[in-house]
């Protein structure tokens, strides 16, 4: 088998997939439409990494737990500079009753609960300068990472080549090759293709049914060495990240299908207001600033907020198959050697590394039982199958 692959998109999904594939012997070419890697949602100055659980969605919680534990362990052993990541913990401010129920639920899922989480108390609040009387959970393994530093590190492998300024216009299939054409008429050929281009996922004929909503997010930061700030990530309505390179980062707004590229004063005010309970001194300090820096980017999410990771159907073959035949997984008309990794939303730096690892195992035909469960959960064709009244089949594409 030819082990060469074209990856469309050089954000965290494309770069982490390239990393895992290159380390398993693949020759990888990443095609990026912008002038550098990590220019979209993966281009924020810093990314918080902490788990977000829900009481009423066990499948999501299992996926979150697998992603978070994998990604944090992986990042620790990558060899990043200490100034580019820290995992000293993350606090999520929650209503007291909800926090207690969530802590009780997670106690049944985690072997050594004390190493993973604890309910916050007045001692923790005082230690991290958080408003007295607040409630929530401390996730001991949470933290943050520098997105650009991470993506740059991942593509240093000798088997990886990155080509920028390549906006892909079309994807076509020949007998045993995929043909990619760019807007400036360049052509790239490969036996395998992975589409990792977030909000532009459905621009191609093959993927136009994969709908993603785009959410505008604005983050802000100020320069200050004088404030005594929390040494860990703290999240409430917004989040506050420990000082990094003399900057304090906080955010982020969340506006669906809002395409204003400008940093807006009203969104800066929203971000400031969202951290009032996290650190009142920092809140007041922000209010006194005449100008505050910021950045805008977009996060792509599916309707059910689950990513699209896996394979997609051949549209031409699908038209020829009767619905009742699709009740059998071995009849699915998958496109050969074309893969999807997109729709990670605001959890890209938690979900994408783990999902890229699983997708690499699919490409290498080396799936574990847990990999199969994950791909059942992230099946990109779940909506199309549900419309055919095959909801159960959509979550059972792999037998586990």
C-alpha positions in Angstrom: 0.0 0.0 0.0 1.2 3.5 -0.8 1.6 5.4 2.4 1.2 9.0 1.3 -1.6 11.3 2.3 -2.7 14.9 1.7 -4.2 16.7 4.7 -6.3 19.8 4.1 -5.9 22.3 6.9 -3.0 23.1 9.3 -4.9 23.7 12.5 -4.7 21.4 15.5 -6.7 18.7 13.8 -4.5 18.6 10.6 -1.2 19.0 12.5 -1.9 16.3 15.1 -3.1 13.9 12.4 0.0 14.6 10.4 2.1 13.9 13.6 0.6 10.5 14.3 0.6 9.4 10.6 4.3 10.5 10.1 5.3 8.6 13.2 3.6 5.5 11.8 5.6 5.7 8.5 3.4 7.9 6.3 4.6 10.6 4.0 2.4 13.6 4.8 1.7 16.8 2.9 -0.4 19.4 4.6 -2.1 22.0 2.4 -3.0 25.2 4.1 -5.0 28.0 2.5 -3.6 30.8 4.7 0.0 32.2 4.9 1.0 30.1 7.9 -0.2 27.2 10.1 -2.8 27.7 12.9 -4.4 30.8 11.6 -8.0 30.0 12.3 -9.5 28.8 15.6 -6.2 27.2 16.4 -4.4 30.5 16.3 -5.4 32.0 19.6 -2.5 33.0 21.8 -3.4 30.3 24.4 -5.9 27.5 24.7 -7.4 26.2 28.0 -7.6 22.5 28.4 -10.0 21.2 30.9 -12.9 18.7 30.8 -16.5 19.8 30.6 -19.0 17.2 31.8 -22.8 16.9 31.8 -25.0 15.0 34.1 -27.4 13.7 31.5 -25.1 12.5 28.7 -23.1 9.5 29.5 -21.8 8.9 25.9 -20.5 12.5 25.8 -18.9 12.2 29.2 -17.1 9.0 28.2 -15.8 10.7 25.0 -14.7 13.8 27.0 -12.9 11.7 29.6 -11.1 9.6 27.0 -10.1 12.8 25.1 -9.0 14.8 28.1 -6.9 12.0 29.7 -5.3 11.0 26.4 -4.5 14.6 25.3 -3.0 15.8 28.7 -0.8 12.7 29.0 0.3 13.1 25.4 1.1 16.8 25.7 3.3 16.1 28.8 5.6 13.8 26.9 5.8 15.7 23.6 8.9 17.7 24.5 7.3 21.2 24.4 9.2 24.0 26.1 7.9 24.6 29.6 7.0 28.1 28.7 4.5 26.7 26.1 2.3 24.6 28.3 1.3 24.0 32.0 -0.9 21.5 33.6 -1.2 22.8 37.2 -4.9 22.4 37.3 -8.2 24.1 36.2 -11.1 25.2 38.3 -14.6 25.3 36.9 -17.0 27.5 38.9 -20.4 25.8 39.2 -23.6 26.0 41.2 -23.0 24.1 44.4 -25.7 21.4 44.0 -24.7 20.8 40.4 -21.0 20.5 41.4 -21.8 18.0 44.1 -23.9 15.9 41.7 -21.2 16.0 39.1 -18.5 15.1 41.6 -20.6 12.1 42.7 -21.2 11.0 39.2 -17.5 11.2 38.2 -16.5 9.3 41.2 -18.1 6.2 39.6 -16.1 6.8 36.4 -12.6 7.5 37.7 -10.3 5.0 39.4 -8.4 7.4 41.7 -10.8 10.3 42.1 -8.5 12.3 44.4 -5.8 12.6 41.6 -8.4 13.8 39.1 -10.7 16.2 40.8 -12.0 17.7 44.1 -14.8 20.0 45.1 -13.4 23.5 45.8 -13.5 24.9 49.3 -12.5 28.1 51.0 -8.9 27.1 51.2 -8.7 26.6 47.4 -10.6 29.8 46.8 -8.2 31.8 49.0 -5.2 30.0 47.4 -6.2 31.1 43.9 -7.7 34.5 44.8 -11.2 33.5 43.8 -14.3 35.2 45.2 -15.2 33.7 48.6 -18.3 31.6 48.7 -17.8 30.3 45.1 -18.4 26.6 44.4 -17.2 24.3 41.7 -14.6 21.6 40.9 -10.8 21.6 40.7 -9.5 19.4 37.9 -6.0 18.6 38.9 -4.8 17.7 35.4 -6.2 20.7 33.6 -4.1 23.5 32.2 -3.2 25.4 29.0 -1.1 25.2 25.9 0.3 27.6 23.3 -1.5 26.6 20.1 1.1 27.9 17.6 4.0 26.4 19.5 2.1 23.0 19.7 1.2 22.9 16.0 4.7 24.0 15.0 6.2 21.2 17.1 3.9 18.6 15.7 4.9 19.2 12.0 8.7 19.1 12.5 8.9 15.5 11.5 11.0 14.7 8.4 8.0 12.9 6.8 5.8 16.0 6.9 5.8 18.8 4.3 3.6 21.9 4.7 2.6 24.0 1.8 0.8 27.3 2.5 -1.4 29.6 0.3 -3.1 26.5 -1.1 -6.9 27.0 -1.1 -8.4 23.7 -2.3 -11.2 24.2 -4.8 -12.2 20.6 -5.6 -11.5 17.0 -4.7 -12.0 14.4 -7.4 -11.4 10.6 -7.4 -9.6 8.7 -10.2 -9.0 5.0 -10.2 -6.6 4.8 -7.4 -5.8 8.4 -6.7 -7.4 11.5 -5.2 -6.9 14.7 -7.2 -7.0 18.0 -5.4 -7.2 21.3 -7.4 -6.5 24.7 -5.9 -7.9 28.1 -6.8 -4.7 29.0 -8.6 -4.9 25.8 -10.7 -2.3 23.8 -8.9 -2.9 20.0 -8.8 -2.0 17.6 -6.0 -2.3 13.8 -6.2 -2.3 11.2 -3.4 -3.7 7.8 -2.6 -5.2 9.1 0.6 -6.8 12.4 1.7 -7.9 13.8 5.1 -10.1 16.9 5.3 -9.3 18.8 8.5 -10.4 22.3 7.5 -13.0 23.1 10.2 -15.6 25.6 9.0 -14.9 25.0 5.3 -15.6 21.3 5.6 -18.7 21.3 3.5 -17.3 23.4 0.6 -16.7 20.2 -1.5 -19.3 18.2 -3.4 -18.3 15.1 -1.4 -18.9 16.8 1.9 -21.6 19.3 1.3 -24.1 17.4 3.5 -21.8 17.8 6.6 -23.2 21.0 8.1 -21.3 23.0 10.6 -22.3 26.1 12.5 -19.6 28.7 13.0 -19.3 30.5 16.3 -17.4 33.8 16.6 -15.1 33.9 19.6 -13.2 36.9 20.8 -10.4 36.6 23.4 -8.7 39.5 25.1 -5.5 40.1 27.0 -3.6 42.8 28.9 0.0 43.2 29.8 0.7 43.4 33.6 3.3 42.0 36.0 2.0 43.8 39.0 -1.1 41.6 39.7 -1.0 38.5 41.9 -2.9 36.1 39.6 -4.2 32.6 39.9 -1.5 30.0 38.8 -4.1 27.8 37.2 -6.9 28.1 34.6 -10.2 29.4 36.2 -13.5 29.2 34.3 -16.9 30.7 35.1 -19.0 32.6 32.6 -15.6 33.2 30.9 -12.1 32.0 31.7 -8.9 33.5 33.0 -5.5 31.9 32.1 -2.3 32.3 34.2 0.1 35.0 33.1 2.1 33.9 30.0 4.9 36.0 28.6 3.7 39.0 30.7 0.2 38.7 29.4 -3.1 37.8 31.1 -5.6 36.1 28.7 -9.3 36.0 29.2 -12.4 35.2 27.2 -14.3 34.2 25.3 -17.4 35.3 23.6 -19.7 32.8 21.7 -21.8 34.1 18.8 -23.3 31.8 16.2 -22.8 32.7 12.6 -21.5 36.2 13.4 -18.8 37.0 10.8 -17.5 40.3 12.0 -13.7 40.1 11.9 -13.1 43.2 14.1 -12.2 43.1 17.8 -15.3 44.8 19.3 -15.5 46.9 22.4 -18.8 45.4 23.5 -17.3 41.9 23.3 -14.3 43.1 25.3 -16.8 44.3 28.0 -18.5 41.0 27.9 -15.3 39.2 28.5 -14.4 41.5 31.4 -17.8 41.0 33.0 -17.5 37.2 32.7 -14.4 37.1 35.0 -15.8 39.3 37.8 -16.2 36.4 40.2 -13.0 34.7 39.1 -10.7 37.5 40.2 -12.2 40.8 41.4 -8.9 42.7 41.4 -8.1 41.7 37.8 -11.7 42.6 36.9 -11.2 46.1 38.3 -7.8 46.4 36.7 -9.4 45.6 33.3 -12.0 48.2 33.9 -9.3 50.8 34.4 -7.6 50.1 31.1 -7.9 52.5 28.3 -7.3 49.9 25.6 -7.3 46.1 25.7 -5.9 43.8 23.0 -7.9 41.0 21.4 -8.3 38.4 18.7 -11.3 37.0 16.8 -11.6 33.5 15.3 -14.4 31.0 14.5 -15.1 27.6 16.0 -16.9 25.1 13.9 -19.5 22.8 15.6 -22.1 20.3 14.4 -25.7 20.6 15.6 -25.2 18.0 18.3 -21.8 19.4 19.2 -20.1 16.1 18.5 -17.2 16.2 16.0 -17.1 14.6 12.6 -14.3 12.0 12.6 -14.1 9.0 10.3 -15.2 8.2 6.8 -18.1 9.4 4.6 -20.3 7.7 2.0 -19.8 7.6 -1.8 -22.7 9.8 -2.9 -23.1 8.0 -6.2 -23.1 4.5 -4.7 -25.5 5.7 -2.0 -28.1 6.6 -4.5 -28.1 3.0 -5.9 -28.5 1.3 -2.5 -32.0 0.6 -1.0 -32.5 1.9 2.5 -33.1 -1.5 4.0 -29.7 -2.7 2.7 -28.0 0.0 4.7 -29.3 -1.7 7.9 -26.2 -3.8 7.6 -22.9 -2.1 8.3 -21.0 -4.2 5.8 -23.2 -2.6 3.0 -22.1 1.0 3.8 -20.8 2.6 0.6 -17.7 4.2 2.1 -15.5 6.4 0.0 -12.1 4.7 -0.2 -9.1 6.4 1.5 -10.9 9.7 2.3 -11.2 10.8 5.9 -12.8 13.6 8.0 -11.6 15.3 11.2 -13.6 18.4 11.9 -16.3 20.1 14.0 -14.4 20.2 17.3 -15.9 23.5 18.4 -14.4 25.2 21.4 -12.8 21.9 22.6 -10.4 21.5 19.7 -7.3 21.2 21.8 -8.9 18.6 24.0 -10.7 16.5 21.3 -8.5 16.8 18.2 -5.3 15.1 19.4 -7.2 12.1 20.7 -9.5 11.9 17.6 -6.4 12.2 15.3 -4.8 9.3 17.1 -8.0 7.2 16.6 -8.3 8.3 13.0 -4.6 7.3 12.4 -5.5 3.8 13.7 -8.4 3.6 11.3 -6.2 4.6 8.4 -3.6 2.0 9.5 -6.4 -0.6 10.0 -5.4 -1.1 13.6 -8.4 -0.2 15.6 -8.8 -1.1 19.3 -12.2 -1.6 20.9 -12.1 1.9 22.4 -11.2 3.3 19.0 -14.3 1.7 17.5 -16.5 3.1 20.2 -15.1 6.5 19.5 -15.6 6.3 15.7 -19.2 5.1 16.3 -19.7 8.2 18.4 -18.2 10.6 15.9 -19.5 9.0 12.7 -19.8 11.8 10.1 -22.7 10.1 8.4 -24.9 10.0 11.6 -27.3 12.7 10.3 -27.8 11.2 6.9 -28.5 7.7 8.4 -30.9 9.2 11.0 -32.9 10.8 8.1 -33.2 7.4 6.6 -34.6 6.1 10.0 -31.4 4.3 10.7 -30.5 6.1 13.9 -29.4 2.8 15.7 -27.2 1.8 12.7 -25.5 5.3 12.7 -24.0 4.5 16.1 -23.0 0.9 15.3 -20.8 1.2 12.3 -18.2 -0.8 14.1 -19.0 -3.9 16.2 -17.6 -3.6 19.7 
